């Protein structure tokens, strides 16, 4: 029996965005709200062949949703937090930060190889400036190539070469098997026909078999939360990358519900806000705002509540991972926002500001993109 009002919430139309919006919807329904999700297409969804820093200022996957809220058409909007600009319209507030998902990155490979096990000169796919710099910092020999698309699209691009090679080998073996009919001494190379092998593939693998291969990736890097929420984590082999060296993007793994400042926003906060996740992401976004990295610099910021402190780790790189400013600090939880600003100022003085300024000057020529949930976890609108 419904005892509260109906909330009309905006979401992007990608498969991942809809799955994430459903998590918020279910949480609110558990608090006896009725929720209607409405799909809004964004600039970032419309332009699939552009790298994110060429789409204009940050918020390419956010603005249209929030505009519908400010116009009074909808009660709120659901975002991946790392899509969100650090500056919001005055009338808009982050009404709720639900409990955060996995914050880190994962390395996905066709055979379960770790980063250390990748061959010299291996090709790794990511369209994130941050991930590119972190990969090259650990393995300067790697070839890092751009990669966009839905989570399933990215996985298909990774798996396609290996699966297509095996399919071709099995098809050839089937032809040989047919040619040896009646030869009792013939021992087939495979114990199953190519059709039997194909029928045992997952839907993801079947789609990969039909995908045209432009770049052969030895590995790709994704946000673990996006992989989990897409429902595809159990179909692939992956390694968790350590958050102390592969420092996540600010807000990675977190969702946010924005709403106009007022009673509805307060009700949403009371219903589903997760205080610890809000503190951690506030620290991360405050540091990002003070540094001014936005979507044009390889910046990782990760905060985690530990007792009376928030342990914050920050890494700022140049685009090739050759120079960096890396630091961590325990911030008092009672004054976490102010302490985060002071930490950012110290980082800026230690060289972070110079690296970010250099990235800003080079942004127009970069061949990689910002660290966006939609760009990292990818998402062209469903059905396209």
C-alpha positions in Angstrom: 0.0 0.0 0.0 1.5 3.3 -1.1 1.7 6.0 1.6 3.9 8.5 -0.1 3.8 10.5 -3.3 5.0 9.6 -6.7 8.5 10.8 -7.7 9.3 11.4 -11.4 13.1 10.9 -11.9 15.2 11.5 -15.0 17.7 9.0 -16.2 19.8 8.5 -19.3 18.7 5.8 -21.6 21.8 3.6 -21.7 21.6 0.1 -20.4 23.9 0.9 -17.5 22.2 4.2 -16.7 18.8 2.4 -16.5 20.2 -0.3 -14.3 21.7 2.3 -11.9 18.4 4.3 -11.9 16.6 1.1 -11.1 18.8 0.7 -8.0 17.6 4.2 -6.8 14.0 3.4 -7.7 14.0 0.2 -5.7 15.6 1.9 -2.7 12.9 4.6 -2.8 10.1 2.0 -3.3 11.4 0.3 -0.1 10.6 3.5 1.7 7.1 3.3 0.2 7.5 5.9 -2.6 6.1 5.3 -6.0 8.8 6.1 -8.6 8.5 6.7 -12.4 11.7 6.8 -14.4 11.8 9.0 -17.5 14.5 8.7 -20.1 16.3 11.9 -21.3 18.9 11.9 -24.0 22.0 14.0 -23.4 24.6 15.7 -25.5 27.1 13.0 -24.6 24.7 10.3 -25.8 24.0 12.0 -29.1 27.7 12.3 -30.1 29.2 8.9 -30.1 32.3 9.5 -32.2 33.8 12.4 -30.1 36.1 12.1 -27.2 34.6 13.7 -24.1 36.9 16.7 -23.8 35.8 17.8 -27.3 32.2 17.9 -26.3 32.6 21.1 -24.4 32.6 21.8 -20.7 32.0 19.0 -18.2 28.4 17.9 -17.8 27.8 16.5 -21.3 26.0 13.6 -19.7 24.2 15.6 -17.0 23.0 19.0 -18.1 19.8 18.0 -20.0 18.6 15.9 -17.1 19.1 18.7 -14.6 17.5 21.3 -16.9 14.3 19.2 -16.9 14.3 19.3 -13.1 14.9 23.0 -12.9 12.1 23.6 -15.4 9.8 21.8 -13.0 9.0 18.9 -15.4 10.6 16.3 -13.1 11.2 15.9 -9.4 14.9 14.8 -9.7 17.6 13.3 -11.8 19.8 10.2 -11.3 23.5 10.6 -12.2 26.7 8.7 -12.0 28.5 11.0 -9.7 31.7 11.1 -11.7 29.8 12.6 -14.6 28.7 15.6 -12.5 30.4 19.0 -12.8 31.7 20.2 -9.4 29.7 23.4 -9.9 25.9 23.1 -9.9 23.1 25.7 -10.5 22.3 27.4 -7.2 18.7 26.1 -7.2 19.9 22.5 -7.5 21.2 20.3 -4.7 22.5 16.8 -4.4 19.5 15.4 -2.6 20.9 12.0 -2.0 24.1 9.9 -2.4 23.0 6.3 -2.0 25.5 3.7 -0.7 28.5 3.7 -2.9 29.4 0.7 -5.1 32.9 -0.6 -5.8 35.1 2.5 -6.3 38.0 0.9 -8.1 39.1 -0.1 -11.6 39.5 -3.5 -13.0 41.8 -4.9 -15.8 39.8 -7.3 -18.1 41.6 -9.7 -20.3 40.5 -12.6 -22.5 42.6 -15.1 -20.5 42.7 -13.7 -17.0 46.2 -12.2 -17.3 47.2 -9.6 -14.7 48.8 -6.3 -15.5 52.3 -7.7 -14.8 51.6 -10.7 -17.0 50.7 -8.7 -20.1 53.3 -9.1 -22.9 55.7 -6.3 -23.7 54.0 -3.7 -25.9 50.5 -5.1 -25.1 47.6 -3.0 -26.3 45.3 -1.8 -23.5 42.0 0.0 -24.3 40.7 2.9 -22.3 39.4 6.4 -23.2 40.3 7.8 -19.8 43.2 10.3 -19.3 43.6 9.1 -15.8 43.7 5.4 -16.6 46.1 6.0 -19.5 48.5 7.9 -17.3 48.3 5.4 -14.5 48.9 2.5 -16.9 51.9 4.1 -18.5 53.3 5.0 -15.1 53.3 1.3 -14.1 54.1 -0.1 -17.6 55.7 2.5 -20.0 55.9 -0.2 -22.7 52.2 -0.5 -23.1 50.3 0.8 -26.1 47.2 2.6 -24.7 44.4 2.9 -27.4 41.1 4.8 -27.1 38.0 2.8 -26.4 34.4 4.0 -26.1 31.0 2.4 -26.0 28.7 0.5 -23.7 30.2 -2.0 -21.2 29.1 -4.9 -23.4 30.4 -3.2 -26.5 33.9 -2.7 -24.9 33.9 -6.3 -23.7 32.9 -7.6 -27.2 35.8 -5.6 -28.7 38.2 -7.2 -26.3 36.9 -10.8 -26.7 36.3 -10.7 -30.5 39.8 -11.5 -31.9 40.4 -14.6 -29.6 36.9 -16.0 -30.2 37.0 -15.4 -33.9 40.3 -17.1 -34.2 39.0 -20.1 -32.3 35.9 -20.2 -34.4 37.9 -20.2 -37.6 40.2 -23.1 -36.3 37.1 -25.1 -35.2 35.4 -24.5 -38.6 38.6 -25.8 -40.4 38.7 -28.8 -38.1 35.0 -29.5 -38.8 35.7 -29.5 -42.5 38.6 -31.9 -42.0 36.4 -34.1 -39.8 33.8 -34.3 -42.6 36.5 -35.2 -45.1 37.6 -38.1 -43.0 34.2 -39.7 -42.6 34.6 -43.4 -42.4 38.3 -43.2 -41.5 38.4 -45.1 -38.2 42.0 -44.0 -37.5 41.2 -40.3 -37.7 41.3 -38.5 -34.4 39.5 -35.1 -34.5 41.3 -32.1 -32.9 38.2 -31.1 -31.0 35.6 -33.2 -29.2 32.8 -30.9 -30.2 31.6 -29.5 -33.5 31.8 -25.8 -34.2 28.0 -25.6 -33.9 28.1 -27.3 -30.5 30.9 -25.0 -29.3 28.9 -21.9 -30.5 25.8 -23.0 -28.7 27.7 -23.1 -25.5 28.9 -19.5 -25.8 27.3 -16.7 -23.7 25.3 -14.0 -25.4 28.2 -11.6 -24.9 30.6 -14.1 -26.7 28.1 -14.7 -29.5 27.9 -10.9 -30.1 31.7 -10.7 -30.0 32.0 -13.3 -32.7 30.0 -11.1 -35.1 31.9 -7.9 -34.3 34.2 -6.3 -36.8 37.7 -5.9 -35.3 39.5 -2.6 -35.8 41.9 -2.8 -32.9 43.1 -6.0 -31.1 43.2 -5.3 -27.4 45.1 -7.4 -25.0 43.3 -5.9 -22.1 40.8 -3.1 -21.3 40.2 -1.1 -18.1 36.8 -0.5 -16.7 35.2 0.7 -13.4 34.4 -2.3 -11.3 31.0 -0.8 -10.4 30.0 -0.4 -14.0 31.0 -4.0 -14.8 29.1 -5.3 -11.8 26.0 -3.2 -12.5 25.9 -4.2 -16.1 25.4 -7.8 -15.0 28.4 -9.0 -17.1 31.1 -9.4 -14.4 30.7 -13.2 -14.2 31.2 -13.6 -18.0 34.8 -12.3 -18.0 38.1 -12.6 -16.3 39.4 -9.6 -14.5 41.8 -8.3 -11.9 41.1 -5.6 -9.4 43.6 -2.8 -9.7 44.9 -1.4 -6.4 43.3 1.9 -5.4 46.6 3.2 -3.9 48.3 3.2 -7.4 45.3 3.2 -9.7 43.6 6.0 -7.7 39.9 6.1 -8.8 38.2 9.1 -10.4 36.4 11.3 -7.9 33.0 9.9 -7.2 33.6 6.6 -9.0 31.1 3.9 -8.1 28.7 6.5 -6.5 25.3 7.6 -7.7 23.7 10.9 -7.0 20.1 12.2 -7.1 19.8 15.9 -7.8 16.7 17.9 -7.1 15.5 21.5 -6.7 16.3 22.8 -3.2 13.2 22.2 -1.2 10.9 19.7 0.5 11.2 17.0 -2.1 15.0 17.1 -1.9 14.9 16.8 1.9 12.5 13.8 1.6 14.8 12.0 -0.8 17.8 12.7 1.4 16.0 11.3 4.4 14.9 8.2 2.5 18.1 7.0 0.8 21.1 9.2 1.6 24.1 7.2 2.9 26.1 9.5 5.2 29.4 7.7 4.8 29.3 7.7 1.0 28.3 11.4 1.1 31.3 12.3 3.3 33.7 10.4 1.1 32.4 11.8 -2.2 32.3 15.3 -0.7 36.0 15.1 0.1 36.8 13.9 -3.4 34.7 16.4 -5.3 35.9 19.3 -3.0 39.5 18.5 -3.8 38.7 18.2 -7.5 36.9 21.6 -7.5 39.8 23.2 -5.7 42.4 21.8 -8.1 40.2 22.6 -11.1 41.1 19.4 -13.0 37.7 18.9 -14.4 37.6 16.7 -17.5 41.0 17.7 -18.9 43.6 16.3 -16.5 44.6 12.8 -15.3 43.4 13.2 -11.7 42.6 10.4 -9.3 41.0 11.1 -5.9 39.8 8.5 -3.4 38.6 9.0 0.1 37.5 6.5 2.7 36.2 7.0 6.2 38.4 5.5 8.8 37.1 6.1 12.3 37.3 9.8 13.1 39.2 10.6 9.9 38.8 10.5 6.2 41.8 9.0 4.5 42.3 10.8 1.2 44.6 9.8 -1.6 45.3 12.0 -4.6 47.3 11.4 -7.8 47.8 14.0 -10.5 49.8 12.9 -13.6 50.9 14.3 -16.9 49.3 12.6 -19.9 52.1 10.1 -20.3 52.4 9.1 -16.7 56.0 10.3 -16.5 55.5 13.1 -14.0 53.2 13.0 -11.0 52.2 14.5 -7.7 50.9 11.8 -5.4 50.0 12.2 -1.7 47.6 11.1 1.0 46.4 12.7 4.2 44.0 11.9 7.1 41.4 14.6 7.3 39.3 15.2 10.4 35.8 13.9 9.7 34.2 16.8 11.6 35.8 19.4 9.2 36.2 17.2 6.2 35.2 19.8 3.6 37.5 22.5 4.9 40.3 20.0 5.4 39.9 18.8 1.8 40.3 22.4 0.5 43.5 22.8 2.6 44.8 19.5 1.2 44.1 20.6 -2.3 45.9 23.9 -1.8 48.9 22.1 -0.6 48.8 19.7 -3.6 48.5 22.7 -6.0 51.6 24.3 -4.4 53.5 21.0 -4.7 53.1 20.9 -8.5 49.6 19.6 -9.1 48.4 23.0 -10.4 51.3 23.1 -12.9 50.4 19.6 -14.2 46.7 20.4 -14.6 47.5 23.7 -16.3 49.7 21.8 -18.8 46.9 19.3 -19.4 44.5 22.2 -20.0 46.8 23.6 -22.7 47.2 20.2 -24.4 43.5 19.2 -24.1 42.5 20.2 -27.6 45.1 17.8 -29.1 44.6 14.9 -26.7 43.5 11.6 -28.2 42.1 10.3 -24.9 39.0 11.4 -23.0 38.0 12.5 -19.5 37.2 10.1 -16.7 33.4 10.0 -17.0 31.2 7.1 -15.8 29.5 7.1 -19.1 32.7 7.3 -21.0 34.4 4.7 -18.8 31.4 2.5 -18.3 30.3 3.7 -21.6 26.8 4.0 -22.8 25.3 4.8 -26.0 21.5 4.9 -25.6 19.9 1.5 -25.5 18.5 0.4 -28.9 21.1 2.3 -30.9 
